[in-house]
Amino acid sequence: MMDILPRQDIDLVDVCTPPFVHAQISINALRSGKKLSIIAQNRFRKSIRDLKALLNSGIAGPVGHAEIDSFWWRAHNYYDLWWPIEEIK
C-alpha cells in the first residue's frame, strides 16, 4: 500500500482490507493527499463518529459521493470488534 501513495497517477484510495487496518491506511492516504473512498457498515460505532468529526473539520475535504445499500441483516455480534482500536493510533 505505501508504495502507491507517492504515485501521481492515483488520486483516490478505496480501502478494502480487514477492518483492523482501515484507520492507519486511511490516515496514510489522507496525509499523502489522496482522496479516500469509505464504506461504513455501522454508523453508530466510534470509528464512524470519528470519521464524521474528521469530515466536519474540513481536513479531509468535501464529500464527493455517498451511496447507501443494504441487502442483508446481520446480528450485533457480527460487528463486535476483537482488536483494541487504541493500537491502531
PDB file of N, CA, C and O in Angstrom:
ATOM      1  N   MET A   1       0.815  -1.197   0.000  1.00  0.00           N
ATOM      2  CA  MET A   1       0.000   0.000   0.000  1.00  0.00           C
ATOM      3  C   MET A   1       0.857   1.259   0.000  1.00  0.00           C
ATOM      4  O   MET A   1       0.599   2.188  -0.765  1.00  0.00           O
ATOM      5  N   MET A   2       1.846   1.291   0.831  1.00  0.00           N
ATOM      6  CA  MET A   2       2.649   2.511   0.967  1.00  0.00           C
ATOM      7  C   MET A   2       3.361   2.864  -0.335  1.00  0.00           C
ATOM      8  O   MET A   2       3.660   4.037  -0.561  1.00  0.00           O
ATOM      9  N   ASP A   3       3.640   1.892  -1.192  1.00  0.00           N
ATOM     10  CA  ASP A   3       4.359   2.183  -2.431  1.00  0.00           C
ATOM     11  C   ASP A   3       3.491   2.895  -3.464  1.00  0.00           C
ATOM     12  O   ASP A   3       4.028   3.496  -4.394  1.00  0.00           O
ATOM     13  N   ILE A   4       2.159   2.845  -3.330  1.00  0.00           N
ATOM     14  CA  ILE A   4       1.313   3.546  -4.298  1.00  0.00           C
ATOM     15  C   ILE A   4       1.010   4.984  -3.872  1.00  0.00           C
ATOM     16  O   ILE A   4       0.588   5.787  -4.704  1.00  0.00           O
ATOM     17  N   LEU A   5       1.211   5.322  -2.618  1.00  0.00           N
ATOM     18  CA  LEU A   5       0.842   6.656  -2.152  1.00  0.00           C
ATOM     19  C   LEU A   5       1.616   7.783  -2.833  1.00  0.00           C
ATOM     20  O   LEU A   5       1.019   8.832  -3.076  1.00  0.00           O
ATOM     21  N   PRO A   6       2.885   7.643  -3.154  1.00  0.00           N
ATOM     22  CA  PRO A   6       3.589   8.736  -3.841  1.00  0.00           C
ATOM     23  C   PRO A   6       3.213   8.887  -5.317  1.00  0.00           C
ATOM     24  O   PRO A   6       3.549   9.902  -5.926  1.00  0.00           O
ATOM     25  N   ARG A   7       2.541   7.925  -5.894  1.00  0.00           N
ATOM     26  CA  ARG A   7       2.230   7.969  -7.332  1.00  0.00           C
ATOM     27  C   ARG A   7       1.276   9.103  -7.661  1.00  0.00           C
ATOM     28  O   ARG A   7       0.253   9.286  -7.001  1.00  0.00           O
ATOM     29  N   GLN A   8       1.626   9.865  -8.697  1.00  0.00           N
ATOM     30  CA  GLN A   8       0.813  10.994  -9.132  1.00  0.00           C
ATOM     31  C   GLN A   8      -0.391  10.572  -9.968  1.00  0.00           C
ATOM     32  O   GLN A   8      -1.347  11.335 -10.100  1.00  0.00           O
ATOM     33  N   ASP A   9      -0.357   9.369 -10.533  1.00  0.00           N
ATOM     34  CA  ASP A   9      -1.466   8.909 -11.369  1.00  0.00           C
ATOM     35  C   ASP A   9      -2.590   8.274 -10.556  1.00  0.00           C
ATOM     36  O   ASP A   9      -3.576   7.815 -11.133  1.00  0.00           O
ATOM     37  N   ILE A  10      -2.465   8.238  -9.240  1.00  0.00           N
ATOM     38  CA  ILE A  10      -3.504   7.708  -8.358  1.00  0.00           C
ATOM     39  C   ILE A  10      -3.975   8.847  -7.461  1.00  0.00           C
ATOM     40  O   ILE A  10      -3.188   9.444  -6.727  1.00  0.00           O
ATOM     41  N   ASP A  11      -5.278   9.138  -7.534  1.00  0.00           N
ATOM     42  CA  ASP A  11      -5.789  10.223  -6.693  1.00  0.00           C
ATOM     43  C   ASP A  11      -6.877   9.771  -5.724  1.00  0.00           C
ATOM     44  O   ASP A  11      -7.307  10.553  -4.876  1.00  0.00           O
ATOM     45  N   LEU A  12      -7.331   8.522  -5.835  1.00  0.00           N
ATOM     46  CA  LEU A  12      -8.373   8.001  -4.964  1.00  0.00           C
ATOM     47  C   LEU A  12      -7.951   6.655  -4.410  1.00  0.00           C
ATOM     48  O   LEU A  12      -7.489   5.790  -5.154  1.00  0.00           O
ATOM     49  N   VAL A  13      -8.105   6.475  -3.119  1.00  0.00           N
ATOM     50  CA  VAL A  13      -7.788   5.208  -2.470  1.00  0.00           C
ATOM     51  C   VAL A  13      -9.082   4.618  -1.931  1.00  0.00           C
ATOM     52  O   VAL A  13      -9.788   5.261  -1.155  1.00  0.00           O
ATOM     53  N   ASP A  14      -9.387   3.412  -2.336  1.00  0.00           N
ATOM     54  CA  ASP A  14     -10.539   2.675  -1.838  1.00  0.00           C
ATOM     55  C   ASP A  14     -10.001   1.613  -0.881  1.00  0.00           C
ATOM     56  O   ASP A  14      -9.312   0.685  -1.304  1.00  0.00           O
ATOM     57  N   VAL A  15     -10.310   1.746   0.382  1.00  0.00           N
ATOM     58  CA  VAL A  15      -9.761   0.860   1.406  1.00  0.00           C
ATOM     59  C   VAL A  15     -10.620  -0.398   1.496  1.00  0.00           C
ATOM     60  O   VAL A  15     -11.752  -0.359   1.980  1.00  0.00           O
ATOM     61  N   CYS A  16     -10.068  -1.509   1.024  1.00  0.00           N
ATOM     62  CA  CYS A  16     -10.780  -2.803   1.005  1.00  0.00           C
ATOM     63  C   CYS A  16      -9.918  -3.840   1.704  1.00  0.00           C
ATOM     64  O   CYS A  16      -9.447  -4.794   1.084  1.00  0.00           O
ATOM     65  N   THR A  17      -9.722  -3.648   2.971  1.00  0.00           N
ATOM     66  CA  THR A  17      -8.849  -4.501   3.769  1.00  0.00           C
ATOM     67  C   THR A  17      -9.599  -4.946   5.017  1.00  0.00           C
ATOM     68  O   THR A  17     -10.702  -4.465   5.276  1.00  0.00           O
ATOM     69  N   PRO A  18      -9.023  -5.850   5.789  1.00  0.00           N
ATOM     70  CA  PRO A  18      -9.661  -6.195   7.061  1.00  0.00           C
ATOM     71  C   PRO A  18      -9.828  -4.932   7.920  1.00  0.00           C
ATOM     72  O   PRO A  18      -8.956  -4.063   7.924  1.00  0.00           O
ATOM     73  N   PRO A  19     -10.941  -4.835   8.639  1.00  0.00           N
ATOM     74  CA  PRO A  19     -11.261  -3.606   9.363  1.00  0.00           C
ATOM     75  C   PRO A  19     -10.193  -3.101  10.321  1.00  0.00           C
ATOM     76  O   PRO A  19     -10.077  -1.891  10.516  1.00  0.00           O
ATOM     77  N   PHE A  20      -9.415  -3.981  10.920  1.00  0.00           N
ATOM     78  CA  PHE A  20      -8.467  -3.515  11.923  1.00  0.00           C
ATOM     79  C   PHE A  20      -7.326  -2.680  11.347  1.00  0.00           C
ATOM     80  O   PHE A  20      -6.580  -2.068  12.111  1.00  0.00           O
ATOM     81  N   VAL A  21      -7.167  -2.637  10.023  1.00  0.00           N
ATOM     82  CA  VAL A  21      -6.131  -1.783   9.429  1.00  0.00           C
ATOM     83  C   VAL A  21      -6.710  -0.597   8.662  1.00  0.00           C
ATOM     84  O   VAL A  21      -5.956   0.185   8.084  1.00  0.00           O
ATOM     85  N   HIS A  22      -8.034  -0.450   8.647  1.00  0.00           N
ATOM     86  CA  HIS A  22      -8.658   0.661   7.930  1.00  0.00           C
ATOM     87  C   HIS A  22      -8.135   2.023   8.377  1.00  0.00           C
ATOM     88  O   HIS A  22      -7.791   2.863   7.547  1.00  0.00           O
ATOM     89  N   ALA A  23      -8.076   2.236   9.684  1.00  0.00           N
ATOM     90  CA  ALA A  23      -7.705   3.563  10.196  1.00  0.00           C
ATOM     91  C   ALA A  23      -6.317   3.978   9.730  1.00  0.00           C
ATOM     92  O   ALA A  23      -6.147   5.083   9.214  1.00  0.00           O
ATOM     93  N   GLN A  24      -5.331   3.123   9.900  1.00  0.00           N
ATOM     94  CA  GLN A  24      -3.963   3.505   9.558  1.00  0.00           C
ATOM     95  C   GLN A  24      -3.803   3.718   8.054  1.00  0.00           C
ATOM     96  O   GLN A  24      -3.118   4.651   7.635  1.00  0.00           O
ATOM     97  N   ILE A  25      -4.414   2.880   7.251  1.00  0.00           N
ATOM     98  CA  ILE A  25      -4.342   3.052   5.798  1.00  0.00           C
ATOM     99  C   ILE A  25      -5.011   4.357   5.394  1.00  0.00           C
ATOM    100  O   ILE A  25      -4.486   5.092   4.557  1.00  0.00           O
ATOM    101  N   SER A  26      -6.157   4.647   5.980  1.00  0.00           N
ATOM    102  CA  SER A  26      -6.877   5.876   5.666  1.00  0.00           C
ATOM    103  C   SER A  26      -6.069   7.110   6.051  1.00  0.00           C
ATOM    104  O   SER A  26      -5.995   8.071   5.285  1.00  0.00           O
ATOM    105  N   ILE A  27      -5.472   7.087   7.219  1.00  0.00           N
ATOM    106  CA  ILE A  27      -4.647   8.208   7.678  1.00  0.00           C
ATOM    107  C   ILE A  27      -3.478   8.420   6.728  1.00  0.00           C
ATOM    108  O   ILE A  27      -3.198   9.554   6.339  1.00  0.00           O
ATOM    109  N   ASN A  28      -2.797   7.356   6.350  1.00  0.00           N
ATOM    110  CA  ASN A  28      -1.657   7.462   5.433  1.00  0.00           C
ATOM    111  C   ASN A  28      -2.088   8.007   4.075  1.00  0.00           C
ATOM    112  O   ASN A  28      -1.393   8.834   3.485  1.00  0.00           O
ATOM    113  N   ALA A  29      -3.232   7.546   3.580  1.00  0.00           N
ATOM    114  CA  ALA A  29      -3.728   8.017   2.282  1.00  0.00           C
ATOM    115  C   ALA A  29      -4.049   9.510   2.335  1.00  0.00           C
ATOM    116  O   ALA A  29      -3.671  10.257   1.433  1.00  0.00           O
ATOM    117  N   LEU A  30      -4.740   9.945   3.383  1.00  0.00           N
ATOM    118  CA  LEU A  30      -5.075  11.365   3.509  1.00  0.00           C
ATOM    119  C   LEU A  30      -3.833  12.223   3.656  1.00  0.00           C
ATOM    120  O   LEU A  30      -3.748  13.301   3.067  1.00  0.00           O
ATOM    121  N   ARG A  31      -2.874  11.758   4.431  1.00  0.00           N
ATOM    122  CA  ARG A  31      -1.629  12.522   4.608  1.00  0.00           C
ATOM    123  C   ARG A  31      -0.855  12.655   3.306  1.00  0.00           C
ATOM    124  O   ARG A  31      -0.111  13.619   3.122  1.00  0.00           O
ATOM    125  N   SER A  32      -1.023  11.696   2.398  1.00  0.00           N
ATOM    126  CA  SER A  32      -0.312  11.770   1.119  1.00  0.00           C
ATOM    127  C   SER A  32      -1.096  12.576   0.082  1.00  0.00           C
ATOM    128  O   SER A  32      -0.668  12.704  -1.065  1.00  0.00           O
ATOM    129  N   GLY A  33      -2.248  13.122   0.496  1.00  0.00           N
ATOM    130  CA  GLY A  33      -3.009  13.967  -0.403  1.00  0.00           C
ATOM    131  C   GLY A  33      -4.016  13.243  -1.271  1.00  0.00           C
ATOM    132  O   GLY A  33      -4.582  13.837  -2.188  1.00  0.00           O
ATOM    133  N   LYS A  34      -4.249  11.970  -0.995  1.00  0.00           N
ATOM    134  CA  LYS A  34      -5.200  11.205  -1.795  1.00  0.00           C
ATOM    135  C   LYS A  34      -6.623  11.440  -1.300  1.00  0.00           C
ATOM    136  O   LYS A  34      -6.841  11.756  -0.130  1.00  0.00           O
ATOM    137  N   LYS A  35      -7.582  11.282  -2.200  1.00  0.00           N
ATOM    138  CA  LYS A  35      -8.982  11.239  -1.810  1.00  0.00           C
ATOM    139  C   LYS A  35      -9.245   9.834  -1.302  1.00  0.00           C
ATOM    140  O   LYS A  35      -8.547   8.888  -1.667  1.00  0.00           O
ATOM    141  N   LEU A  36     -10.250   9.708  -0.465  1.00  0.00           N
ATOM    142  CA  LEU A  36     -10.487   8.443   0.204  1.00  0.00           C
ATOM    143  C   LEU A  36     -11.912   7.972  -0.038  1.00  0.00           C
ATOM    144  O   LEU A  36     -12.862   8.735   0.142  1.00  0.00           O
ATOM    145  N   SER A  37     -12.062   6.727  -0.443  1.00  0.00           N
ATOM    146  CA  SER A  37     -13.364   6.097  -0.586  1.00  0.00           C
ATOM    147  C   SER A  37     -13.608   5.285   0.678  1.00  0.00           C
ATOM    148  O   SER A  37     -12.802   4.431   1.046  1.00  0.00           O
ATOM    149  N   ILE A  38     -14.731   5.562   1.340  1.00  0.00           N
ATOM    150  CA  ILE A  38     -15.005   4.923   2.625  1.00  0.00           C
ATOM    151  C   ILE A  38     -16.328   4.181   2.543  1.00  0.00           C
ATOM    152  O   ILE A  38     -17.342   4.731   2.112  1.00  0.00           O
ATOM    153  N   ILE A  39     -16.302   2.937   2.961  1.00  0.00           N
ATOM    154  CA  ILE A  39     -17.522   2.146   3.059  1.00  0.00           C
ATOM    155  C   ILE A  39     -17.705   1.838   4.537  1.00  0.00           C
ATOM    156  O   ILE A  39     -16.853   1.202   5.157  1.00  0.00           O
ATOM    157  N   ALA A  40     -18.810   2.288   5.092  1.00  0.00           N
ATOM    158  CA  ALA A  40     -19.055   2.104   6.515  1.00  0.00           C
ATOM    159  C   ALA A  40     -20.292   1.249   6.722  1.00  0.00           C
ATOM    160  O   ALA A  40     -21.336   1.505   6.120  1.00  0.00           O
ATOM    161  N   GLN A  41     -20.183   0.246   7.561  1.00  0.00           N
ATOM    162  CA  GLN A  41     -21.307  -0.654   7.791  1.00  0.00           C
ATOM    163  C   GLN A  41     -22.097  -0.317   9.039  1.00  0.00           C
ATOM    164  O   GLN A  41     -23.231  -0.776   9.181  1.00  0.00           O
ATOM    165  N   ASN A  42     -21.553   0.450   9.927  1.00  0.00           N
ATOM    166  CA  ASN A  42     -22.254   0.699  11.180  1.00  0.00           C
ATOM    167  C   ASN A  42     -22.036   2.135  11.613  1.00  0.00           C
ATOM    168  O   ASN A  42     -20.975   2.469  12.140  1.00  0.00           O
ATOM    169  N   ARG A  43     -23.020   2.983  11.398  1.00  0.00           N
ATOM    170  CA  ARG A  43     -22.848   4.414  11.616  1.00  0.00           C
ATOM    171  C   ARG A  43     -22.771   4.826  13.077  1.00  0.00           C
ATOM    172  O   ARG A  43     -22.468   5.984  13.365  1.00  0.00           O
ATOM    173  N   PHE A  44     -23.034   3.924  14.004  1.00  0.00           N
ATOM    174  CA  PHE A  44     -23.013   4.296  15.410  1.00  0.00           C
ATOM    175  C   PHE A  44     -21.718   3.920  16.120  1.00  0.00           C
ATOM    176  O   PHE A  44     -21.543   4.257  17.291  1.00  0.00           O
ATOM    177  N   ARG A  45     -20.826   3.245  15.452  1.00  0.00           N
ATOM    178  CA  ARG A  45     -19.542   2.884  16.057  1.00  0.00           C
ATOM    179  C   ARG A  45     -18.687   4.125  16.262  1.00  0.00           C
ATOM    180  O   ARG A  45     -18.862   5.128  15.571  1.00  0.00           O
ATOM    181  N   LYS A  46     -17.767   4.055  17.211  1.00  0.00           N
ATOM    182  CA  LYS A  46     -16.892   5.184  17.494  1.00  0.00           C
ATOM    183  C   LYS A  46     -16.089   5.587  16.264  1.00  0.00           C
ATOM    184  O   LYS A  46     -15.884   6.777  16.024  1.00  0.00           O
ATOM    185  N   SER A  47     -15.632   4.609  15.482  1.00  0.00           N
ATOM    186  CA  SER A  47     -14.824   4.934  14.311  1.00  0.00           C
ATOM    187  C   SER A  47     -15.618   5.766  13.301  1.00  0.00           C
ATOM    188  O   SER A  47     -15.058   6.653  12.657  1.00  0.00           O
ATOM    189  N   ILE A  48     -16.898   5.493  13.160  1.00  0.00           N
ATOM    190  CA  ILE A  48     -17.724   6.263  12.238  1.00  0.00           C
ATOM    191  C   ILE A  48     -17.993   7.651  12.804  1.00  0.00           C
ATOM    192  O   ILE A  48     -18.012   8.632  12.061  1.00  0.00           O
ATOM    193  N   ARG A  49     -18.200   7.736  14.105  1.00  0.00           N
ATOM    194  CA  ARG A  49     -18.362   9.069  14.723  1.00  0.00           C
ATOM    195  C   ARG A  49     -17.079   9.874  14.561  1.00  0.00           C
ATOM    196  O   ARG A  49     -17.131  11.080  14.320  1.00  0.00           O
ATOM    197  N   ASP A  50     -15.920   9.216  14.690  1.00  0.00           N
ATOM    198  CA  ASP A  50     -14.636   9.903  14.479  1.00  0.00           C
ATOM    199  C   ASP A  50     -14.506  10.366  13.033  1.00  0.00           C
ATOM    200  O   ASP A  50     -14.017  11.465  12.771  1.00  0.00           O
ATOM    201  N   LEU A  51     -14.942   9.530  12.096  1.00  0.00           N
ATOM    202  CA  LEU A  51     -14.912   9.906  10.691  1.00  0.00           C
ATOM    203  C   LEU A  51     -15.794  11.125  10.444  1.00  0.00           C
ATOM    204  O   LEU A  51     -15.400  12.037   9.717  1.00  0.00           O
ATOM    205  N   LYS A  52     -16.978  11.148  11.040  1.00  0.00           N
ATOM    206  CA  LYS A  52     -17.868  12.290  10.884  1.00  0.00           C
ATOM    207  C   LYS A  52     -17.201  13.557  11.408  1.00  0.00           C
ATOM    208  O   LYS A  52     -17.290  14.613  10.782  1.00  0.00           O
ATOM    209  N   ALA A  53     -16.534  13.455  12.554  1.00  0.00           N
ATOM    210  CA  ALA A  53     -15.822  14.610  13.102  1.00  0.00           C
ATOM    211  C   ALA A  53     -14.711  15.058  12.152  1.00  0.00           C
ATOM    212  O   ALA A  53     -14.504  16.257  11.964  1.00  0.00           O
ATOM    213  N   LEU A  54     -13.996  14.103  11.552  1.00  0.00           N
ATOM    214  CA  LEU A  54     -12.944  14.426  10.587  1.00  0.00           C
ATOM    215  C   LEU A  54     -13.531  15.159   9.387  1.00  0.00           C
ATOM    216  O   LEU A  54     -12.984  16.172   8.949  1.00  0.00           O
ATOM    217  N   LEU A  55     -14.635  14.656   8.857  1.00  0.00           N
ATOM    218  CA  LEU A  55     -15.271  15.309   7.713  1.00  0.00           C
ATOM    219  C   LEU A  55     -15.778  16.693   8.091  1.00  0.00           C
ATOM    220  O   LEU A  55     -15.644  17.635   7.309  1.00  0.00           O
ATOM    221  N   ASN A  56     -16.355  16.826   9.275  1.00  0.00           N
ATOM    222  CA  ASN A  56     -16.855  18.122   9.720  1.00  0.00           C
ATOM    223  C   ASN A  56     -15.731  19.132   9.924  1.00  0.00           C
ATOM    224  O   ASN A  56     -15.949  20.337   9.793  1.00  0.00           O
ATOM    225  N   SER A  57     -14.532  18.652  10.243  1.00  0.00           N
ATOM    226  CA  SER A  57     -13.406  19.558  10.479  1.00  0.00           C
ATOM    227  C   SER A  57     -12.877  20.182   9.186  1.00  0.00           C
ATOM    228  O   SER A  57     -12.224  21.224   9.227  1.00  0.00           O
ATOM    229  N   GLY A  58     -13.154  19.557   8.045  1.00  0.00           N
ATOM    230  CA  GLY A  58     -12.668  20.071   6.773  1.00  0.00           C
ATOM    231  C   GLY A  58     -11.308  19.539   6.364  1.00  0.00           C
ATOM    232  O   GLY A  58     -10.861  19.811   5.250  1.00  0.00           O
ATOM    233  N   ILE A  59     -10.638  18.791   7.222  1.00  0.00           N
ATOM    234  CA  ILE A  59      -9.309  18.265   6.915  1.00  0.00           C
ATOM    235  C   ILE A  59      -9.334  17.357   5.694  1.00  0.00           C
ATOM    236  O   ILE A  59      -8.431  17.413   4.859  1.00  0.00           O
ATOM    237  N   ALA A  60     -10.366  16.519   5.583  1.00  0.00           N
ATOM    238  CA  ALA A  60     -10.435  15.538   4.504  1.00  0.00           C
ATOM    239  C   ALA A  60     -11.030  16.116   3.222  1.00  0.00           C
ATOM    240  O   ALA A  60     -11.068  15.426   2.203  1.00  0.00           O
ATOM    241  N   GLY A  61     -11.493  17.357   3.249  1.00  0.00           N
ATOM    242  CA  GLY A  61     -12.112  17.952   2.070  1.00  0.00           C
ATOM    243  C   GLY A  61     -13.577  17.590   1.977  1.00  0.00           C
ATOM    244  O   GLY A  61     -14.114  16.930   2.866  1.00  0.00           O
ATOM    245  N   PRO A  62     -14.225  18.011   0.914  1.00  0.00           N
ATOM    246  CA  PRO A  62     -15.666  17.778   0.790  1.00  0.00           C
ATOM    247  C   PRO A  62     -15.979  16.324   0.421  1.00  0.00           C
ATOM    248  O   PRO A  62     -15.152  15.624  -0.165  1.00  0.00           O
ATOM    249  N   VAL A  63     -17.175  15.893   0.772  1.00  0.00           N
ATOM    250  CA  VAL A  63     -17.649  14.572   0.378  1.00  0.00           C
ATOM    251  C   VAL A  63     -18.017  14.650  -1.098  1.00  0.00           C
ATOM    252  O   VAL A  63     -18.804  15.506  -1.501  1.00  0.00           O
ATOM    253  N   GLY A  64     -17.453  13.763  -1.899  1.00  0.00           N
ATOM    254  CA  GLY A  64     -17.692  13.774  -3.332  1.00  0.00           C
ATOM    255  C   GLY A  64     -18.787  12.830  -3.770  1.00  0.00           C
ATOM    256  O   GLY A  64     -19.358  13.001  -4.846  1.00  0.00           O
ATOM    257  N   HIS A  65     -19.088  11.839  -2.958  1.00  0.00           N
ATOM    258  CA  HIS A  65     -20.100  10.848  -3.343  1.00  0.00           C
ATOM    259  C   HIS A  65     -20.529  10.089  -2.099  1.00  0.00           C
ATOM    260  O   HIS A  65     -19.710   9.808  -1.223  1.00  0.00           O
ATOM    261  N   ALA A  66     -21.781   9.765  -2.022  1.00  0.00           N
ATOM    262  CA  ALA A  66     -22.273   8.918  -0.939  1.00  0.00           C
ATOM    263  C   ALA A  66     -23.299   7.955  -1.516  1.00  0.00           C
ATOM    264  O   ALA A  66     -24.094   8.318  -2.382  1.00  0.00           O
ATOM    265  N   GLU A  67     -23.268   6.732  -1.029  1.00  0.00           N
ATOM    266  CA  GLU A  67     -24.199   5.714  -1.505  1.00  0.00           C
ATOM    267  C   GLU A  67     -24.554   4.799  -0.344  1.00  0.00           C
ATOM    268  O   GLU A  67     -23.690   4.454   0.462  1.00  0.00           O
ATOM    269  N   ILE A  68     -25.800   4.410  -0.254  1.00  0.00           N
ATOM    270  CA  ILE A  68     -26.237   3.514   0.809  1.00  0.00           C
ATOM    271  C   ILE A  68     -26.951   2.330   0.181  1.00  0.00           C
ATOM    272  O   ILE A  68     -27.932   2.497  -0.543  1.00  0.00           O
ATOM    273  N   ASP A  69     -26.455   1.137   0.461  1.00  0.00           N
ATOM    274  CA  ASP A  69     -27.084  -0.104   0.020  1.00  0.00           C
ATOM    275  C   ASP A  69     -27.123  -1.041   1.212  1.00  0.00           C
ATOM    276  O   ASP A  69     -26.136  -1.173   1.936  1.00  0.00           O
ATOM    277  N   SER A  70     -28.236  -1.679   1.416  1.00  0.00           N
ATOM    278  CA  SER A  70     -28.332  -2.657   2.499  1.00  0.00           C
ATOM    279  C   SER A  70     -29.148  -3.835   1.997  1.00  0.00           C
ATOM    280  O   SER A  70     -30.367  -3.742   1.853  1.00  0.00           O
ATOM    281  N   PHE A  71     -28.473  -4.936   1.733  1.00  0.00           N
ATOM    282  CA  PHE A  71     -29.128  -6.100   1.163  1.00  0.00           C
ATOM    283  C   PHE A  71     -29.199  -7.284   2.116  1.00  0.00           C
ATOM    284  O   PHE A  71     -29.704  -8.344   1.745  1.00  0.00           O
ATOM    285  N   TRP A  72     -28.702  -7.122   3.336  1.00  0.00           N
ATOM    286  CA  TRP A  72     -28.737  -8.218   4.279  1.00  0.00           C
ATOM    287  C   TRP A  72     -28.837  -7.676   5.698  1.00  0.00           C
ATOM    288  O   TRP A  72     -28.612  -6.491   5.946  1.00  0.00           O
ATOM    289  N   TRP A  73     -29.172  -8.550   6.605  1.00  0.00           N
ATOM    290  CA  TRP A  73     -29.230  -8.224   8.022  1.00  0.00           C
ATOM    291  C   TRP A  73     -28.214  -9.094   8.732  1.00  0.00           C
ATOM    292  O   TRP A  73     -28.090 -10.285   8.446  1.00  0.00           O
ATOM    293  N   ARG A  74     -27.489  -8.491   9.660  1.00  0.00           N
ATOM    294  CA  ARG A  74     -26.514  -9.244  10.453  1.00  0.00           C
ATOM    295  C   ARG A  74     -26.767  -8.981  11.928  1.00  0.00           C
ATOM    296  O   ARG A  74     -27.106  -7.862  12.315  1.00  0.00           O
ATOM    297  N   ALA A  75     -26.605  -9.995  12.739  1.00  0.00           N
ATOM    298  CA  ALA A  75     -26.783  -9.848  14.183  1.00  0.00           C
ATOM    299  C   ALA A  75     -25.687  -8.948  14.751  1.00  0.00           C
ATOM    300  O   ALA A  75     -24.639  -8.769  14.132  1.00  0.00           O
ATOM    301  N   HIS A  76     -25.934  -8.392  15.919  1.00  0.00           N
ATOM    302  CA  HIS A  76     -24.990  -7.451  16.525  1.00  0.00           C
ATOM    303  C   HIS A  76     -23.601  -8.034  16.723  1.00  0.00           C
ATOM    304  O   HIS A  76     -22.622  -7.291  16.662  1.00  0.00           O
ATOM    305  N   ASN A  77     -23.479  -9.338  16.958  1.00  0.00           N
ATOM    306  CA  ASN A  77     -22.152  -9.919  17.203  1.00  0.00           C
ATOM    307  C   ASN A  77     -21.267  -9.905  15.954  1.00  0.00           C
ATOM    308  O   ASN A  77     -20.049 -10.044  16.069  1.00  0.00           O
ATOM    309  N   TYR A  78     -21.851  -9.741  14.767  1.00  0.00           N
ATOM    310  CA  TYR A  78     -21.046  -9.608  13.559  1.00  0.00           C
ATOM    311  C   TYR A  78     -20.153  -8.369  13.649  1.00  0.00           C
ATOM    312  O   TYR A  78     -19.042  -8.361  13.118  1.00  0.00           O
ATOM    313  N   TYR A  79     -20.635  -7.338  14.312  1.00  0.00           N
ATOM    314  CA  TYR A  79     -19.912  -6.065  14.380  1.00  0.00           C
ATOM    315  C   TYR A  79     -19.024  -5.943  15.607  1.00  0.00           C
ATOM    316  O   TYR A  79     -18.333  -4.936  15.764  1.00  0.00           O
ATOM    317  N   ASP A  80     -19.026  -6.937  16.475  1.00  0.00           N
ATOM    318  CA  ASP A  80     -18.170  -6.876  17.664  1.00  0.00           C
ATOM    319  C   ASP A  80     -16.709  -6.857  17.244  1.00  0.00           C
ATOM    320  O   ASP A  80     -16.264  -7.696  16.461  1.00  0.00           O
ATOM    321  N   LEU A  81     -15.974  -5.898  17.768  1.00  0.00           N
ATOM    322  CA  LEU A  81     -14.556  -5.772  17.426  1.00  0.00           C
ATOM    323  C   LEU A  81     -13.729  -6.665  18.336  1.00  0.00           C
ATOM    324  O   LEU A  81     -13.949  -6.702  19.546  1.00  0.00           O
ATOM    325  N   TRP A  82     -12.794  -7.371  17.763  1.00  0.00           N
ATOM    326  CA  TRP A  82     -11.921  -8.243  18.549  1.00  0.00           C
ATOM    327  C   TRP A  82     -10.534  -7.650  18.718  1.00  0.00           C
ATOM    328  O   TRP A  82      -9.683  -8.272  19.354  1.00  0.00           O
ATOM    329  N   TRP A  83     -10.281  -6.482  18.176  1.00  0.00           N
ATOM    330  CA  TRP A  83      -8.981  -5.845  18.310  1.00  0.00           C
ATOM    331  C   TRP A  83      -9.141  -4.539  19.077  1.00  0.00           C
ATOM    332  O   TRP A  83     -10.179  -3.887  18.974  1.00  0.00           O
ATOM    333  N   PRO A  84      -8.138  -4.154  19.837  1.00  0.00           N
ATOM    334  CA  PRO A  84      -8.202  -2.866  20.543  1.00  0.00           C
ATOM    335  C   PRO A  84      -7.932  -1.714  19.577  1.00  0.00           C
ATOM    336  O   PRO A  84      -6.863  -1.654  18.969  1.00  0.00           O
ATOM    337  N   ILE A  85      -8.865  -0.827  19.435  1.00  0.00           N
ATOM    338  CA  ILE A  85      -8.782   0.285  18.497  1.00  0.00           C
ATOM    339  C   ILE A  85      -7.586   1.191  18.833  1.00  0.00           C
ATOM    340  O   ILE A  85      -7.002   1.795  17.933  1.00  0.00           O
ATOM    341  N   GLU A  86      -7.222   1.290  20.104  1.00  0.00           N
ATOM    342  CA  GLU A  86      -6.120   2.173  20.506  1.00  0.00           C
ATOM    343  C   GLU A  86      -4.786   1.769  19.862  1.00  0.00           C
ATOM    344  O   GLU A  86      -3.926   2.623  19.647  1.00  0.00           O
ATOM    345  N   GLU A  87      -4.606   0.489  19.555  1.00  0.00           N
ATOM    346  CA  GLU A  87      -3.351   0.031  18.959  1.00  0.00           C
ATOM    347  C   GLU A  87      -3.138   0.569  17.547  1.00  0.00           C
ATOM    348  O   GLU A  87      -2.008   0.596  17.060  1.00  0.00           O
ATOM    349  N   ILE A  88      -4.194   0.989  16.897  1.00  0.00           N
ATOM    350  CA  ILE A  88      -4.086   1.467  15.526  1.00  0.00           C
ATOM    351  C   ILE A  88      -3.485   2.869  15.480  1.00  0.00           C
ATOM    352  O   ILE A  88      -2.795   3.222  14.523  1.00  0.00           O
ATOM    353  N   LYS A  89      -3.746   3.660  16.503  1.00  0.00           N
ATOM    354  CA  LYS A  89      -3.318   5.076  16.506  1.00  0.00           C
ATOM    355  C   LYS A  89      -1.831   5.249  16.557  1.00  0.00           C
ATOM    356  O   LYS A  89      -1.340   6.379  16.564  1.00  0.00           O
TER     357      LYS A  89
END
